[in-house]
Amino acid sequence: MFTSIFGIIPQVNEPEHKEGDLYKVITAYGRSFEIKYGYYEEIDRKNPNVEPMEIYPNFIENPIYSEDGIPFVTAMQVPCKHFKLGRGEKDEDNTCIHCVHFEQCEELLGVCKCKARRR
């Protein structure tokens, strides 16, 4: 009502990226991953104030391995039972990025170098 009285038209910005748009292709250890924009939660999709974000593969539900049998992980993934905190690291979020076995490939994509997880 206030805006219509003074003739102010609220500006609605279109999201910079749309769901399904390609963010980038990451190639590591002989595999390529298309990282697209989307939502992790359905509630975010319905919220007009939340823009799509980069969606990384869910390697817990769908494990993917390199040709050498090394499992791919994401930095923000919940770690496995072989998690070892790196020296001097604090892991308040309990994520793979703080594990000594995590090797970052590019951005949030990495591999787990734990011998027990190889196949």
C-alpha positions as CSV (number, residue, x, y, z in Angstrom):
1,M,0.0,0.0,0.0
2,F,2.8,2.4,0.9
3,T,4.5,1.9,-2.4
4,S,1.3,2.5,-4.4
5,I,0.5,5.8,-2.6
6,F,3.9,7.2,-3.5
7,G,4.2,5.6,-6.9
8,I,7.2,3.5,-5.9
9,I,7.5,0.3,-7.8
10,P,9.5,-2.3,-6.0
11,Q,12.3,-3.7,-8.1
12,V,12.3,-7.5,-8.5
13,N,15.6,-8.8,-9.6
14,E,15.7,-11.8,-11.8
15,P,18.1,-14.5,-10.4
16,E,21.5,-14.3,-12.0
17,H,21.3,-18.1,-12.7
18,K,18.4,-20.4,-13.3
19,E,18.0,-23.9,-12.0
20,G,19.6,-26.3,-14.4
21,D,22.1,-23.8,-15.8
22,L,25.6,-25.1,-16.1
23,Y,28.0,-23.7,-13.6
24,K,31.1,-25.5,-14.8
25,V,32.5,-28.9,-15.8
26,I,35.2,-30.2,-13.4
27,T,37.5,-33.0,-14.7
28,A,39.6,-34.9,-12.2
29,Y,41.1,-38.3,-12.1
30,G,39.7,-39.2,-15.5
31,R,36.1,-38.3,-14.7
32,S,34.1,-35.3,-15.6
33,F,31.3,-33.8,-13.5
34,E,28.8,-31.2,-14.7
35,I,28.0,-28.9,-11.8
36,K,24.7,-27.2,-12.4
37,Y,22.7,-24.6,-10.5
38,G,19.8,-25.8,-8.4
39,Y,18.6,-26.3,-4.9
40,Y,19.5,-28.8,-2.2
41,E,16.2,-28.4,-0.4
42,E,12.6,-28.1,-1.8
43,I,11.9,-25.3,0.7
44,D,14.7,-23.2,-1.0
45,R,13.1,-23.7,-4.4
46,K,9.9,-22.2,-3.2
47,N,11.5,-19.2,-1.4
48,P,11.7,-16.3,-3.8
49,N,14.7,-14.8,-1.8
50,V,16.9,-17.9,-2.4
51,E,18.7,-18.1,-5.7
52,P,19.9,-21.4,-7.2
53,M,23.4,-22.4,-6.1
54,E,26.0,-24.8,-7.4
55,I,24.9,-28.4,-6.9
56,Y,27.6,-31.0,-6.4
57,P,27.0,-34.8,-6.8
58,N,25.8,-36.7,-3.8
59,F,28.6,-39.2,-3.5
60,I,27.2,-40.8,-0.4
61,E,24.0,-41.9,-2.2
62,N,25.8,-42.5,-5.6
63,P,29.4,-43.3,-5.0
64,I,31.7,-42.6,-8.0
65,Y,35.3,-43.8,-8.2
66,S,38.3,-42.9,-10.3
67,E,39.7,-45.5,-12.7
68,D,42.2,-46.3,-9.8
69,G,39.4,-47.0,-7.4
70,I,39.7,-43.7,-5.5
71,P,36.3,-42.5,-4.2
72,F,35.2,-38.9,-5.0
73,V,33.9,-36.8,-2.2
74,T,32.8,-33.2,-1.7
75,A,34.4,-30.9,0.9
76,M,31.1,-30.4,2.7
77,Q,30.2,-34.1,2.7
78,V,29.6,-35.8,6.1
79,P,32.7,-37.9,6.7
80,C,32.9,-41.6,6.8
81,K,34.1,-43.8,9.7
82,H,37.7,-43.4,8.6
83,F,37.7,-39.7,9.3
84,K,40.9,-38.3,10.9
85,L,41.2,-34.7,11.8
86,G,44.2,-33.1,10.3
87,R,46.9,-31.7,12.7
88,G,45.9,-28.3,14.0
89,E,42.5,-28.6,12.3
90,K,39.2,-27.8,14.0
91,D,36.1,-29.3,12.5
92,E,33.1,-27.7,13.9
93,D,31.0,-28.7,10.9
94,N,32.1,-32.3,10.8
95,T,32.9,-32.3,7.0
96,C,35.4,-34.1,4.8
97,I,37.4,-31.0,4.0
98,H,39.1,-31.3,7.5
99,C,40.1,-35.0,7.1
100,V,43.7,-35.9,6.5
101,H,42.5,-38.2,3.6
102,F,40.7,-35.4,1.7
103,E,42.5,-34.2,-1.4
104,Q,40.9,-31.2,-3.1
105,C,40.6,-31.4,-6.9
106,E,38.8,-28.2,-7.8
107,E,36.5,-26.0,-5.7
108,L,34.4,-28.3,-3.5
109,L,35.2,-31.5,-5.4
110,G,37.8,-33.8,-4.0
111,V,38.9,-37.4,-3.5
112,C,39.3,-39.6,-0.4
113,K,42.8,-41.0,-0.3
114,C,42.0,-43.4,2.6
115,K,43.2,-46.9,1.5
116,A,40.3,-48.5,3.4
117,R,37.8,-46.8,1.1
118,R,39.4,-47.8,-2.3
119,R,37.8,-50.4,-4.3
